[in-house]
């Protein structure tokens, strides 16, 4: 397993933000993320999510410690009239 320092967390958060911006705030399918970054599911749970949390990029929301529970720190929803 690669050490946490082998992940480019800036690239990962950019990927997540871009995807969420294009898809109404939803997370990309986990299988797509795994394929795009060439990592296994265990890397997401043990290295990537904790690394993003530690850097203050994300928090794990109400859905718990799952891929779909990820919230981007500073992300917000706007009504169409506020955009």
N, C-alpha and C positions, 0 to 999 in steps of 0.2 A: 504494500500500500504506500502511495506517495505521502510524504510528510506534508503537513498543512502549508508549508512555505512554498511548495511546488505549484500551488494554484495561483492563477492571476485573478485575484479578487476584484480588481478594477474592471477587468474584461467581463467577469461574470456578472457584476452588478449592472454594467452597461447593457449586457445582453438581456437581463431580466427587465430592466426599465424600458428598453426598446420594445420588448415583446408586450409588456403590460400596457404601454401607451397605444399600441396598435390593436389590442384585443380587449378593450374595455376593462382593464385592470386585472384580468385573469393571469394566472401563471401559465407558462408554457407546459405542454404535456411533459411529464418527467422523462419518458422514453426519448423525446426529441432532445431535451437537455443532455441526457446521458450520451446520446449519439453525437451531438454537436461538440461536446467537450471531451469525449472519449474516456469517460469515467464510469465507474460502477455505482449502483444504488448506495452501497455502504459508504462510499466517499462523500455522497451528499449528506447523509445523516451524521457521519463522524467527523468530517473535515470542513466541507464547504459551508453548510448552514451555520455551524458554530463559528467558523472563521468570519463570515459576513456579519454575524451578531456581534462578535468581539470588536470588529472595526466600526460598529455603529451604522452599518449600511441597511440592515434589516432588523425586524423583530418578528418573533413568532406570535401570531395573533390567536384569536379565540378558538381556532380549529385545532390548536395544539401543535405539537412538534411534528408536523407533516409538511410535505411540499406545498400543499394548497393553503397552509396556514401562514405563509410568508407575507409580511407587510413591508413595503419599502418605507424606510424612515423618511419623513417629509413628504411622502406621497399623499395626495388628497384628491377627492372627487369634486368636480364642479358641475353645477346644473348647466345645461346648454346655454341658458341665458347669461350665465356668469363667465363663460369661456372667452 
